[in-house]
């Protein structure tokens, strides 16, 4: 594909949240346009009135803004091809639908809902419409229209032959015309179907490349027949591989809620950064050439993106891989930006009695998601039950056992009690105290730190060392936990 500026669009239906698959479609369409210096259009396809969700348009536009996907034409900002909401373009669709009727590529269908329901019951879900009104004479059509009978306008699919188009990802796609139904273009309420409206809009708005999911591969022959009927040049098609999810048993299936959070909003609420989400989904079905790099800014993606890098095979959404991306983005955050997100989350989890700023700082290089904070700091808020103290206090590397740790804690507790909040209860002073004690007893410093850390944290994995945790907990709570640990170990040894 050459670098001639192209025009793409993202045309979501406002039916709820922004699914990850929809966001990937928007991203790829955006990157494809920007990679050639072309135009990117946003259009709201709201003609299915029964599925509309109040506020969904705001969700769509807010998601694009947060992810940095800016558009050249669309709702709010306008443009030369508006309006950009399909419900505001009804008369445009009617005009073109009636033009197709006049050209002989569409027809009025007056079949009642009862007749269609009977057909559906008789022939089953895949039976389709029987083209009953396709052969009505002009006189019959006029009489029905004059009588005010409700109608739809259907596409007149050729009864024989094959329709073929070329997809930039999947190559040549062909479908027998006999296998296609005479789809509805204009509904009885005057609203167009998606199948018709998007073709008209894409042509009128100058869209050169249509980017969408591969589930539309077999529907596109009907769309190219519409382009041909009008005498319009067909756009380039770029169908994207399916997004799949992995069940707990390893089974792969189409990505859905049973696999976890599947909307952009849910992922953000779970503590994932927008930039990390965008980076990850960019690689779900696309691979940059000549590099093993995985972390990309949006500007870098604009430079590198090409249709040739899109894969045919389905892509599996891996939440653990997303966590890795997110952890890398969190680590790279400047301290002040990180603190704006982390400190409030820490305070919400542990309250005001701990040094939340210090605790947040300890977590900076250890978080995979901001949603992990409550679990990561639970040991600060509550004294966790120590179900197997022998296992926790035993550490081969530092040569500790419950008995060794008990002796250490008995001896360091009075030393720590001499420290006050105003003089000596800081990380450096506490570390020096424990290090000096270890040297004087001929113990490894790691053994002393291990005993104290397990005593105050009451768990094996912590976001910081013994002295760091004690500064977060404060003097009174730290001393109290060490005293409790001594009592527990004494009871265990009895």
Buried (B, 14 or more C-beta within 10 A) or exposed (E): BEEEEBBBBBBBBBBBBBBBBBBBBBBBBBBBBBBBEBBBBBBBBBBBEEEBEEEBBEBBBBBBEBBBBBBBBBBEEEBEBBBBBBBEBBEBBBEBBBEBBEEEBBBBBBBEEEEBEEBBEEEEEEEBBBBBBBEBEEEEBEEBEEEEBEBBBBBBBEEEEEBEBEBBBBEEBEBEBEEBBBBBBBBBEEBBBBBBBBBBBBBEBBBBBBBBBBEBBEBBBBBBBBBBBBEBEBBBBBBBBBBBBBEEEEEEEEBEEEBBBBBBBBBBEBBBBBBBBBBBBBBBBBEBEEEEEBEBEBEBBBEBBBBEBBEEEBBBBBBEBBBBBBBBBBEEBEEEEBBEBBBBBBBEBBEEEBBBBBBBBBBBEBBBBBBBBBEBBEBBEEBEEBEEBBEBBBBEEBEBBBBBBBBBBEEBBEEBEEBEEEEBBEBEBBBEBBBEBBEEBEBBBBBBBBBBBBBBBBEEEBBBBBBBBBBBBBBEBBBBBBBBBBEBBEEBEE
